[in-house]
Amino acid sequence: MKKSSWILLFGVSSLILPIVAITGKTEILGVLIGYILSFILILWLIKDTLSNVDGEILVAVKRMRRGFFTRIALVTLVVVVVGYYFPDWLFPLAIGIALGLIVFLIDNIKGILQRGKG
């Protein structure tokens, strides 16, 4: 994980927590959970992709498919737990997941453009 990714992960997290403290709305913690979850899923996907790059195609497809279903199961588990215990956090959770994906994508595109590999 690059240094800029760590900064984005902890920077946005450190912005969300004071907002919760100031406003007193704990629903905003759903954004934090979703944001961290999306970063974990993306890093997991990158790790799986890099480990399967040099293998045989059929084995790599089976591993990637298994990893995909495992990541879907993790997202489902988090959504079910949040929906069961904190139903008012579901919409902020979805916003956090989308925010994490978009921020990570923008960071990677910026890195590719700066390195000139695109």
C-alpha positions in Angstrom: 0.0 0.0 0.0 1.4 3.3 -1.0 2.0 6.2 1.3 -0.7 8.3 -0.3 -3.2 5.5 0.2 -2.5 5.5 4.0 -2.8 9.2 4.1 -6.2 9.0 2.3 -7.4 6.2 4.6 -6.4 7.9 7.8 -7.0 11.5 6.6 -10.7 10.9 5.7 -11.1 8.8 8.9 -9.8 11.6 11.0 -12.2 14.0 9.3 -15.2 11.8 10.0 -14.6 11.3 13.7 -14.6 15.0 14.7 -17.8 15.5 12.6 -19.4 12.8 14.7 -18.1 14.4 17.9 -19.3 17.9 16.9 -22.8 16.9 15.5 -23.5 14.0 17.8 -25.0 12.1 15.0 -23.7 8.5 15.3 -25.2 7.6 11.9 -22.1 9.2 10.3 -20.0 6.3 11.7 -21.6 4.2 9.0 -19.6 6.3 6.5 -16.4 5.4 8.3 -17.2 1.7 8.4 -18.1 1.7 4.7 -15.0 3.7 3.8 -12.6 1.4 5.7 -14.4 -1.7 4.3 -14.0 -0.5 0.7 -10.3 0.1 1.3 -9.9 -3.4 2.7 -11.8 -4.9 -0.3 -9.7 -3.0 -2.8 -6.4 -4.0 -1.2 -7.6 -7.6 -1.0 -8.5 -7.5 -4.7 -5.0 -6.1 -5.6 -3.3 -8.8 -3.5 -5.3 -11.5 -5.2 -4.6 -10.1 -8.7 -0.9 -9.8 -8.1 -0.6 -13.3 -6.7 -2.5 -14.7 -9.8 -0.7 -12.8 -12.5 2.0 -15.4 -13.3 -0.1 -18.6 -12.8 -2.1 -20.7 -15.2 -5.2 -19.1 -16.5 -7.7 -21.7 -15.3 -6.2 -21.8 -11.8 -6.1 -18.0 -11.7 -9.7 -17.7 -12.8 -10.8 -20.2 -10.1 -8.8 -18.3 -7.4 -10.2 -14.9 -8.5 -13.8 -16.3 -8.6 -13.4 -17.7 -5.1 -11.9 -14.4 -3.9 -14.8 -12.5 -5.5 -17.4 -14.6 -3.7 -15.5 -14.2 -0.5 -15.5 -10.4 -0.8 -19.2 -10.4 -1.7 -19.8 -12.5 1.5 -17.8 -10.0 3.6 -19.8 -7.1 2.2 -23.1 -9.0 2.8 -22.0 -9.8 6.4 -21.2 -6.2 7.2 -24.4 -4.9 5.6 -26.5 -7.5 7.6 -24.8 -6.8 10.9 -25.1 -3.0 10.4 -28.7 -3.4 9.3 -29.6 -5.6 12.2 -28.0 -3.5 15.0 -27.9 0.0 13.5 -30.5 0.2 10.7 -30.2 4.0 10.4 -26.5 3.5 9.4 -27.3 1.6 6.2 -27.4 4.7 3.9 -24.2 6.2 5.3 -22.6 2.8 5.0 -23.4 2.8 1.2 -22.1 6.3 0.9 -18.9 5.3 2.7 -18.3 2.3 0.4 -18.8 4.4 -2.7 -16.6 7.2 -1.3 -13.8 4.7 -0.5 -13.9 3.2 -4.0 -14.0 6.6 -5.7 -11.1 8.0 -3.6 -8.9 5.0 -4.1 -9.7 5.0 -7.9 -8.8 8.7 -8.1 -5.6 8.2 -6.2 -4.5 5.3 -8.5 -5.4 7.3 -11.6 -3.4 10.2 -10.3 -0.4 7.9 -9.6 -0.6 6.4 -13.1 -0.7 9.8 -14.8 2.3 11.0 -12.7 4.4 8.0 -13.6 3.4 8.2 -17.2 2.2 4.6 -17.5 -1.2 5.1 -18.9 
